[in-house]
Amino acid sequence: MSERQNAFTIKTNQLSDEVYDVLAKYAKSRKLGDYISSLIVRELHRTSTDQVEQGYRTEELLEHINSELRKLKKLAQANGFASASDDIEEKPSDNHTPKEGKIADLEQVSGSLDDDDLEEFSDF
């Protein structure tokens, strides 16, 4: 670590009046150094705890969402909108049987194109 300086210089002509007034108040009371130090310590502490708080908030939100889903399920069952065997966290079915559908018959095409239709797409 390098040797500490005895003082730092702050160019006050680049500060807003609000910031200058706060700094001047602390400087007059001879507590400017303590004030600046407390701000820096708070900032350092905030950045280290932000990541922990975000993880906690995510877990908290997931818990809240699951709780609300359980309430909605109970409400739906009470009003007859869902059967008692329905589960909120229903897993996708492993049964992937193909379903039959209607096959298009392209032998009997109906419709026509007019000259007006062709003029709109003359760049083809």
HELIX and SHEET records of a PDB file:
HELIX    1   1 THR A   12  GLN A   14  5                                   3    
HELIX    2   2 ASP A   17  LYS A   28  1                                  12    
HELIX    3   3 LEU A   32  ALA A   78  1                                  47    
HELIX    4   4 ASP A  115  GLU A  120  1                                   6    
END                                                                             
